[in-house]
Amino acid sequence: MNAELLDLKAFITVAETGSFVRTARALNLSQPALSRRIQKLEESLGAPLLERSTRHVNLTMTGRDFLPKVRRLIDEFETSVLAIHDIGARSSGLVSVAAVPTAVFYFLPRAIGRFAEAYPRIRIRILDIGANEGLEAVARGEADFGINFIGASHAEIEFEKLVEDPFVLACRHDHPLASRKQVSWSEILSHRVITVGRNSGNRALIDNALARHGLQLNWSYEVAHLSGSLGLVEAGLGIAVLPRLATPAAGHPIIHTVRLIEPEVSRTIGIVRRHGATLSSHASQFLKMLLEAWHTPSGARRQDKPKPRSAQANSNAVSAGLKRKS
């Protein structure tokens, strides 16, 4: 295969920007030169990677499969170059973790802090993505391991339980249901419910659990992310159903959570790894520190909750200080 490093970087940049114009500008290439590089790469692979239109560029099925592999290849190459520049730095490397956003905020910061002190030259990439995307990232080898609530029955995935995370009702303190200690699912159906879309693993879990009890969630507002539902609750537009770990801590000035029963629905959060895959020494050490941080008495576990913060602050905290997503 006759592919140059710049060919691969050009493909990655086009995939990220969706534009030949912006990619050519970013790589300081003319558009014809960029097109020739992409064409040469596609000819080397024997398959088209991009679908071009007058307004946008989309990945083909082959392109979607190739993108995470070439990203990892480039990362490993750059890591090797950095190691050569400092031959004495034996601890250079990269650890990639695919985690659902609530897990990023709740599980990772303490472990990252400890790991950074011990291995300051190791880069950590956090893929804070949805449950289905995260599972596929681990299965494809794009991430060393993940934190997820699906995958326990996946043939290619090993699942290690961390915690049971029940779904609760989130409402304003002045809402009629806020005074209740627990509320049944059938009782919330008469209120304006905010939920996440059907593409969310959380939504699928809720719908399946309710269907087994002859119930159906009638919603008034639908959002793409859990943090969005909290924003609508704060604005007084309705009530939301979401995992306990995604809710603000007790004592929040606006939002109150109530236990949901009949049925009690929960998600099991755990570590997901590719079956039979061997972690690198750095990834293995990071996973060890993560588990230690979670299981030690001083770690953030069981009913411990972070200090109160707004829904927007929760969303911002997910990515603060971390590498950008691949």
N, C-alpha and C positions, 0 to 999 in steps of 0.2 A: 504494500500500500504506500503510495507516494503522497503523503499529506504533511504539510508544514505546520509548525506551531501557529503561525499567523492565520492559516486556513481555519484551524480549530477555534481560535479566539474570535475570528470573524463570524463563524457560525453561532457561537454562544452569544455574541453581542447582537446579532440580527434577531435571534430568538428572544432575547430580553427586551429589545426596543421595539420589535415588530416593524422595523423600518430600515431599508437600505440607505436612505439619505442620512439618518442620524448615525448609523453604524459607520458609514464612510467618513463622516466628520469626526467621530470619536477615534477612529483608527488612523486618521490622516491619510486616507486612500481616496482615489477617484472612484466614482460609482462603477465604471466599467471594470476597473481593477478588482473591486470588491466582488462583482458578479462573476468574474473569472475564477476567483478563489473559491467561491461557493460551488461553482460548476465543477471545478477540478475535484473538490472534496466529494461531491455527489457521484462523479464518475468513478472515483477510487472505491467508493462504497458500493457502487452498482445500484443505487436507489435514490430517489428524490428525498430531500430533507425538508424542503420548504415549499409551500404553496403560495405563489405570488398573485396579488391582485393590484388594481390601480391604487387602492387606498391602504392596504395592510398586507402583512406577511404572516402566514400561519404555519405552524409545524405540521408536517405529515405524520402519520402513525410511526413511521421509521424515525422521523426527527424527534418525536416525543420520547421514544425509547433510547435514542442515541444521546440526547442532551445531558441527562444525569451522568452518563458514563464518561463523556468527554470533559464535563466539569471536574469530575473526580480525577481524571487523568491530568488535567492542567494543574489542579491543586497539588497533587502528589509531585509533579515535576517542579513546581515552584518551591515546594517544601524541600525537595532535594537540593535545589540550587542554594537556598538559604543555609542549609546544613553545610554545604561546601564552603560558603563564605566564612563560616565560623566552625572549623573542623572540631573545635573543642566542645561545641555545644551538642552533646550527645542526646539531649532531650528535645530536639526539634521535631515537630510533627503536627498533625491535625486530628482532631476528634470531632465527628459529626453526630449530632443527636436530633432525631425527629420527635417532636413532642407536641401534643395538643396544647393550645395557648394557655389554658388554665394550669396545666402541669408545669409549663415554663415558669410562670410566676410563683407557684407554690412549692415546687420541688427543687428547682435547679440553683437558685442564687447562692445558697449556703455551700453547696458542693462545688460550684464554680469558684467561689472565693478561696476555699481550702486548696483546690487543685491549682489555682493560679499561683498561690504562695509556694507550693512544692515544685511546680513545673512552669515557670514564668515564660518559657519559650514555646510552649504548646499553644496552638491556636484552637479555639473551640467554635464550631459552627452550630448554631441552633436553628433548626428548621421548625418554626412555630406555625404549623399547618394543621388542617383538619385531620380527623381520625383516619379516614380512608386513604388520604394522600400520604399521611405519615406511615401507615402500615405498608403501603406500596414502596415508599422510599427505603424502608428497612429490607423488604423482600428483594428489592433490586440491588441492594448493596450501596445505595446512595448515602445511607446513614449507617453508622456502626451499630447503633441500637436506638430504641425509641421508648417514649412513655406514652401509653395509649390505653383506651378502654375497650378496644376491639382487637381481635386476633387470637383469643384463647383457643379457638377451634380451627385456626388457619393451618393448613398442612405444612407450610414452609416456615412457620413462626413458633418460637418458644415463648411462653408467657409466664412471667413471675409476678404474682399479685403483690401490690403494695398496700392498697387501702380500698375500702368500699365507700363510694361517694353517692349519697342519696340525693334524689331530686327534691327540691323544696319550692315553696311558693314565695316569691318576692313581691312586696307591695309597699306602698307608702305608709308611714306611721298613722296617717289620718284615714286610711282605708278601713271599711267595716270589718274586713277579715283580719286586720292586724292585731286585734285583741284576742284572737283565738290561739290556743296552744297547738291545735292540729286541725286540718281541713281535709275533707275527702275530695277526690278528683271530681266526683259528680257535682259537688257544691260549687266548684269554680266555673262550671260551664255556663252559668248565668251571668258571669262577669266578662269584661273585655280582656281577653287573654292575648299576651304577646309571646310569640314563639319563634324559634329558628326555622330556617327553610328545610325542605325535605332532603337536600343534599347533605345535611349535617348528620353525623353519626348519632348525636344526642337525640335528634328528632326521630330517627329510625328506631332507636331504643325505646323511646316513649310510646310511639305509635304501636309497636309490636306488643309492649307490655299491656297497654290499655285494651288492645284488640282481644287479648286473651281473657279479659274480664267484661267483654261486651261494651266497652266504652270507646268514644271517639273524641279527640281534642278539637273543639270548635274554636278557632282563633279569629281575632279581629285584626291583628297586626303581625307581620312576619318580617324578620330581619335575618341577615346573613351570619352575624356573629353574636355571641352571648353578651358581649359588652354593649352592643346596640340595644338589646332588650332592657338592660339596666338603665340606660339613658332615657328610654321611653317611660319606664316606671317612675324615675325621678321627676319627669315632667307631668306625672299624674294622668297619663293616657291609658293606663290599665295595669294588670298584674302579669307577672311573668313566671314561667316554670323553668328552672335551671338547676344545675348541680350545685350542691352546697359549696364546693370549693370555688365556684365562680361568683359567689355572692360576697358582698362586703362583710367585714367583721361585725360582731355584735357592738352596738353603740353607735352605729352609723346614724348621722343626724336626719336622714330622709328615708332610707330603705330598711324595712323590717322583713325577716324571713319567718315562715311558718311551716311546720312539718306537714307533709302530704301523706295521706293514708288511703287505704281501700281503693287501689292497692298501694303498697309501698314499692316504689320504683327506684332502683339505684344502678350505678355503673361501677364496674370493678376496674380500677386503674392499676396498671402494672407495667413492668419492663418487658418490651418485646425485642426479640433477637432472631436473626435468621437461623433456622434449624441447621445444626452441624457446622456453622461458621465459627471461626476462631477470631476473637477480637485481637487487635493490635495491643501491644503492652500498654500504650498510653490510654487507649479506649477502655481496656480492662481496669486500669487503675482509677480512671475517672468514674466508671460504674461502681467500683468498690467504695469510693468515697461518697458517692451519691447514696448508696444503700446504708452506709454507716451514718451519714447525716440524718437519714430518715428514721433509722431504727434506734438511735441513741436517745436517752431520756431528754437531752437538751435540744434534740432536733425538732423541726416543725412537723409533728405527726399527730395522728388521731384528731382530737378536737381543737388543736392549736390553730389559731387563725391570725393572719397578718393584721397589722394596725389598720384602722379604718382609712379608706381612701375612696375617691369618687370612681365611677365607672370609667371615665376618661383616663384617670391616672392609672387604673389597673391596666387599661389597654396600652398606655405608653410604657409602663414598666416592663411589659413583655420583651420589648426590643432594646431598652436602654442599656447601653454599654456592651451590647453583643454585636457580633459580626452581622452584616446584612444577610438576608436569606438568599440562598442559591435558587 
